[in-house]
Amino acid sequence: MGGCANEMTHQHHIIDYIELAVVDMAEAKRFYATAFDWKFNEYGPEYTGIQRPGGGEVGGLRKESSVQRGGPLILL
């Protein structure tokens, strides 16, 4: 089967996408950029995508008024 070199290959048993609720978007981006060297795609004040190295996204930060128990949305 032919395929485009840019196609993403899906792997089993790994996190494919994670979305985290945050109260302070600027502080969350600063923390994750410093801690994990994450880069972001800006979609406005309520949502920021987490860039996947090599292209695409691996998750996002979602602005909420408070962070609730059971917080992250994780897609396998």
ZANU-14084 format. One record per atom (N, C-alpha, C): z, x, y; residue in three letters. Coordinates in steps of 0.001 Angstrom, whole numbers, plus 500000, padded with zeros to 6 digits. Atoms other than C-alpha are relative to their C-alpha. Last residue first. Example, Ala and Ser with C-alpha at 12.3 -4.5 7.8 and 13.67 -1.06 7.14 Angstrom:
<rs>
499940499180498810SER507140513670498940SER500730499230501090SER500000500890498810ALA507800512300495500ALA500000500900501200ALA
</rs>
This chain:
<rs>
500265498974501020LEU523523494259506091LEU498564499910499554LEU501092500388500883LEU524068492400509357LEU499724501146499036LEU500581498902500759ILE527434492785511090ILE498927499446499066ILE501012500626500842LEU528687490507513876LEU499287501151499303LEU501391499531500128PRO531812492143515253PRO499142499110499086PRO500974499664498982GLY534864490143516380GLY498593500394499633GLY501221500173500788GLY536894488653513529GLY498770500370500799GLY499848499487501360ARG539792488202515968ARG498726499706499205ARG499275500798500988GLN538606487356519455GLN500097500729498664GLN500419499581501339VAL537594489562522371VAL500898499294499000VAL498931499380500775SER537945487839525715SER499434500361498631SER498826500050499126SER535622486683528517SER501234500572499309SER499205501204500231GLU532647487844526448GLU501193500029500952GLU498883500233499086LYS529880490379527098LYS500644498646499720LYS500082501351499442ARG527722491206524035ARG501229499746500865ARG498721500324499401LEU527116494843523089LEU499826498668500708LEU499864500374498608GLY524194495378520770GLY501437499796500410GLY498960500967499684GLY522902496644517484GLY500028499668501472GLY499079500055501123VAL520706499172515695VAL501126499002500267VAL498582500180499710GLU517752498887518012GLU500804499878498722GLU499398501248500432GLY514191500095517915GLY501463499923500394GLY500608501256499576GLY513024503645518229GLY500659498775499419GLY501364500102500493GLY513596507143516805GLY499330498682500347GLY500735498737499846PRO517366507039517200PRO498613499863499381PRO500064499289501280ARG518269503334517237ARG499279501320500262ARG501250499402500469GLN519137502122520718GLN500186500692498659GLN499679498624500380ILE522174499877521198ILE498742500592499379ILE500339499556501345GLY521084496728523032GLY500407501447499784GLY500601498674499982THR522931495465526107THR499716500414498563THR500382499415501288TYR523866491843526700TYR499296501341500211TYR499312500605501142GLU525618489779529409GLU499688500652498649GLU498555499768499982PRO524817491745532592PRO500737499495498757PRO499288500773498996GLY521097492024531913GLY501498500194499857GLY500582501344500000TYR518925493126528997TYR500668499101501033TYR499367500981499119GLU519532496883529299GLU499242498671499966GLU501094500769499407ASN518508499005526319ASN500651498883500808ASN500049501456499919PHE521273501511525532PHE498697499480500591PHE500873500334498865LYS521908505060524373LYS499772498498499945LYS500895501149500046TRP524795505978522061TRP499220499879501293TRP501271499625499381ASP526241509509522152ASP498971498871499914ASP501029499934501045PHE528984508407519739PHE498628500409500511PHE499480499830501361ALA532242508792521709ALA498919500262498966ALA499205498773500123THR530823509392525190THR500412500261498560THR500896498886499668ALA528046506777525044ALA500723501332499827ALA500868499765501149TYR530398504387523235TYR498994501122500252TYR499256499568501175PHE533105504702525914PHE499067500360498841PHE499493498651499747ARG530767504556528936ARG500718500542498762ARG501150499082500075LYS528918501549527493LYS500446501438500230LYS500408499907501406ALA532234499768526841ALA498830500963499843ALA499033499150500688GLU533481500567530362GLU499635500172498525GLU500141498631499489ALA530330499164531976ALA500936500959499267ALA501245499388500479MET530328496055529763MET499876501454500443MET500496499208498868ASP533978495124530365ASP498778500789499528ASP499550500683498792VAL535107492340528015VAL499422500681501229VAL499277499147499055VAL533180493471524940VAL500383499175501227VAL499582500718498793ALA531914491663521829ALA500806500959500867ALA498596499930499628LEU530181493977519353LEU500252499204501273LEU499850500513498645GLU526890493369517559GLU501484499919500311GLU498624500381499681ILE525992495410514513ILE500062499564501454ILE499831500391498598TYR522572495767512899TYR501448499593500197TYR501314500066499361ASP521271497231509618ASP500134499727501493ASP499986500946498886ILE524594498361508142ILE498652500085500700ILE499645499395498716ILE523872500132504876ILE500050498891501053ILE498624499524499977HIS523796499075501221HIS500351500789501259HIS498942500851500515HIS520019498719500953HIS501352500685500155HIS499233499392501071GLN517561500544503160GLN501091499034499584GLN498680500569500166HIS514873498932505251HIS500666500642498797HIS499720500256501402THR511981501137506185THR501416499472499911THR498642499658500380MET510935500792509802MET500149499706498508MET499258501051500684GLU507190500824510401GLU501385500495499606GLU498884500461499180ASN506060503450512918ASN500835498920499324ASN498993498949499951ALA503888505334510423ALA501222499555500803ALA499980499326498717CYS501997502107509800CYS501119501030499992CYS498988500420499037GLY501575501155506245GLY499899500820501254GLY500046499278498737GLY499117501260503432GLY501070499495500926GLY500000500825498825MET500000500000500000MET500000500867501235MET
</rs>
